[in-house]
């Protein structure tokens, strides 16, 4: 996957998302318009093989759980 920069909207706020490609993993760096500290998230798999969004480093899980599905929605819309 080539580096990509795109926007998603959360609560009428446009967030800039940048992909970070690592071997075997894609991370997403989210930049906020109010200059809040950037958030890095990824998809992970728990011991029950369930996939979930998580922040890196840990600690901003709620934001990851809200923004992750917006990123999924963006990529699904590109596939149509």
C-alpha positions in Angstrom: 0.0 0.0 0.0 1.4 3.4 -1.0 1.4 6.2 1.5 -2.0 8.0 1.4 -3.4 11.1 3.0 -7.1 11.6 3.2 -9.8 13.2 5.4 -12.6 11.7 7.5 -15.2 13.7 9.4 -16.0 13.2 13.1 -18.6 15.4 14.8 -18.5 17.9 12.0 -14.7 18.2 12.3 -12.4 17.2 9.5 -9.5 15.0 10.5 -6.5 14.4 8.3 -5.4 10.7 8.2 -2.0 9.6 6.9 -1.1 5.9 6.3 2.1 4.6 7.7 3.2 1.4 6.1 5.3 -1.0 8.1 6.2 -4.6 7.1 3.0 -6.6 7.8 1.1 -3.7 9.3 -0.6 -0.4 8.3 -0.8 2.3 10.9 -2.9 5.5 10.7 -1.8 8.8 12.0 -4.6 11.2 12.7 -4.0 15.0 12.8 -6.6 17.2 14.5 -7.5 20.7 13.3 -7.2 22.1 16.8 -3.5 20.9 17.1 -4.4 18.2 19.6 -1.5 15.7 19.9 -1.7 13.4 16.8 -3.2 10.0 17.3 -1.7 6.8 15.8 -4.1 3.8 15.5 -4.1 0.3 14.0 -6.2 -2.8 13.7 -5.3 -5.5 16.2 -6.5 -9.0 16.9 -7.3 -10.2 20.4 -6.9 -13.8 21.8 -10.3 -14.7 20.5 -9.4 -13.6 17.0 -11.7 -10.6 17.2 -10.4 -7.5 15.4 -10.5 -4.1 17.1 -9.0 -0.6 16.8 -6.3 0.4 19.3 -4.1 3.4 19.9 -0.3 3.4 19.8 0.8 3.9 22.5 -2.1 2.7 24.5 -4.2 5.3 26.4 -6.4 6.8 23.7 -8.6 3.8 23.1 -11.9 5.7 23.0 -10.6 7.9 20.2 -9.3 4.8 18.3 -12.7 3.1 18.6 -14.5 6.2 17.2 -12.1 7.1 14.4 -11.1 3.5 13.3 -14.6 2.8 11.8 -14.5 6.1 10.0 -11.3 5.0 8.3 -12.9 1.7 7.4 -15.8 3.5 5.9 -13.5 5.6 3.8 -11.7 2.6 2.3 -15.0 0.8 1.7 -16.3 3.8 -0.2 -13.2 3.7 -2.5 -13.9 0.0 -3.4 -17.4 0.8 -4.8 
